[in-house]
Amino acid sequence: MNKRLKPIAATVLAIGALAAAATAMAQQAPKPEQLIKWRQSAYQLVAWNTGRVKANVDGTYNKDDVIKAANAIAAIANSGLGALFAAGTETGKGWHDTAAKPELFKDGAKVGELAGNFSKEATELAKLAQGGDVAAVKAQLGKLQRTCKACHDDYKAKD
C-alpha cells in the first residue's frame, strides 16, 4: 500500500470502528433504574433552581442569579423529560423509590397537557428573568409552581 494511503486507510478504519461502537451503544436502551435516576435528578435540579428564584424574589434580588436559575429550569422543562417516563419505570428505584403514580403512565393526553404547561411557564419565566422586573418574575414563578402542583396532585405519591 502506498505510504500516503496508509494514514488515510487507518483513519477510515478508526472512524468505521467508532461509528460501529456508537451504533451498538445507541441500540442499548437505558435500564429502568437509570431512567428513574435521571428523572429524579432532573426534578431535583428544577426544585433547587425554583428555590433560588424564590429566595431572590422574597429577599435581595440578584438578576444574574435569577437568570441562571430560570434558564436552567427552562432547559430542563424543554429537554424531553417525557422520555424518562418510559414503560418499565412505573415502579422501581432510582436514587430512591419512584414517587410516580401508575396513572401517570396511563393518562397520556392529560400528562402531555400538563408537561406542555410546565414547559410554557418555564420558558416564560426565563424570558421575564432577562428583564429583571421582580414583580413579573414573582408572578411567573407562581404560575410555574402551579404547573408543578397540578401534576403532583394527580401523579405523585405523597411523601
C-alpha positions in Angstrom: 0.0 0.0 0.0 1.2 3.5 -0.8 2.7 5.4 2.1 0.3 8.3 1.6 -2.7 6.0 1.7 -1.8 4.1 4.9 -2.7 7.0 7.2 -5.9 7.6 5.3 -6.8 4.0 5.5 -6.1 3.9 9.2 -8.3 6.9 9.7 -11.1 5.5 7.7 -10.9 2.2 9.7 -10.9 4.1 13.0 -13.9 6.2 12.0 -15.7 3.0 11.0 -14.9 1.3 14.3 -16.1 4.4 16.2 -19.3 4.5 14.2 -20.0 0.8 14.8 -19.4 1.2 18.5 -21.6 4.3 18.7 -24.4 2.4 16.9 -24.1 -0.5 19.2 -24.3 1.8 22.3 -27.3 3.7 20.8 -29.2 0.5 20.4 -28.8 -0.4 24.1 -31.7 1.3 25.9 -31.0 2.5 29.4 -32.3 0.3 32.3 -35.4 1.5 34.1 -33.4 2.2 37.2 -31.2 4.6 35.2 -34.2 6.4 33.7 -35.7 6.8 37.2 -32.4 8.2 38.5 -32.2 10.7 35.6 -35.8 11.9 36.1 -35.3 12.2 39.9 -32.1 14.2 39.3 -33.8 16.4 36.7 -36.7 17.3 39.1 -34.3 17.9 42.0 -32.5 20.4 39.8 -35.8 22.1 39.0 -36.6 22.2 42.7 -33.2 23.7 43.6 -33.4 26.3 40.9 -37.0 27.2 41.7 -35.8 27.7 45.3 -33.1 30.0 44.0 -35.6 32.2 42.2 -38.0 32.2 45.2 -35.2 33.3 47.5 -34.4 36.2 45.2 -38.0 37.4 44.8 -38.6 37.1 48.5 -35.2 38.7 49.5 -32.4 40.6 47.9 -32.9 40.3 44.2 -29.9 39.3 42.1 -30.9 39.4 38.4 -27.9 37.3 37.2 -28.7 34.5 39.7 -32.4 34.6 38.7 -31.5 34.4 35.0 -29.2 31.4 35.6 -31.8 29.6 37.7 -34.7 30.4 35.3 -32.6 29.3 32.3 -31.8 26.0 34.0 -35.5 25.4 34.7 -36.5 26.2 31.2 -33.7 24.0 29.7 -34.8 21.0 31.8 -38.5 21.7 31.1 -37.8 21.7 27.4 -35.4 18.8 27.3 -37.8 16.0 26.6 -38.4 14.8 30.2 -41.3 12.6 28.9 -38.7 10.1 27.6 -37.7 9.4 31.2 -41.2 8.0 31.9 -40.8 5.0 29.6 -42.6 1.8 30.1 -41.0 -0.2 32.8 -40.4 2.8 35.1 -43.8 2.8 36.7 -42.3 1.1 39.7 -38.7 0.7 40.8 -35.9 2.6 42.4 -33.5 5.2 41.1 -31.9 7.2 43.9 -35.0 6.2 45.9 -38.3 4.6 45.1 -40.2 6.3 42.3 -43.0 8.6 43.5 -44.7 8.5 40.1 -48.2 7.0 40.4 -49.2 4.3 37.9 -51.9 6.7 36.5 -49.2 8.9 35.1 -48.3 6.2 32.6 -52.0 5.8 31.5 -53.2 9.3 31.1 -51.1 10.3 28.1 -53.2 13.2 26.9 -53.6 14.9 30.3 -49.9 14.3 31.2 -48.9 15.8 27.8 -51.0 18.8 28.5 -49.5 19.3 32.0 -46.0 18.8 30.6 -46.7 21.4 27.9 -47.9 23.9 30.5 -44.8 23.3 32.6 -42.6 23.9 29.5 -44.6 27.0 28.6 -44.4 28.6 32.0 -40.7 27.7 32.5 -39.9 29.3 29.1 -41.8 32.4 30.1 -40.0 32.6 33.4 -36.6 32.6 31.6 -37.9 35.3 29.3 -39.1 37.5 32.1 -35.9 36.9 34.2 -34.0 38.7 31.4 -35.9 41.9 32.1 -35.3 42.0 35.8 -38.9 43.0 36.8 -39.1 41.4 40.3 -42.9 41.6 40.4 -43.3 40.0 37.0 -40.8 37.2 37.9 -42.5 36.6 41.2 -45.9 36.3 39.4 -44.5 34.0 36.8 -42.8 31.8 39.4 -46.3 31.4 40.9 -47.6 30.2 37.6 -44.7 27.8 37.2 -45.2 26.4 40.6 -48.9 25.9 39.9 -48.0 23.7 36.9 -45.8 21.6 39.2 -48.6 21.3 41.8 -51.1 20.3 39.1 -49.0 17.3 38.1 -48.0 16.4 41.7 -51.7 16.5 42.8 -52.7 13.7 40.4 -49.5 11.8 39.6 -47.0 12.0 42.5 -47.4 9.8 45.6 -47.5 11.8 48.7 -44.3 11.7 50.9 
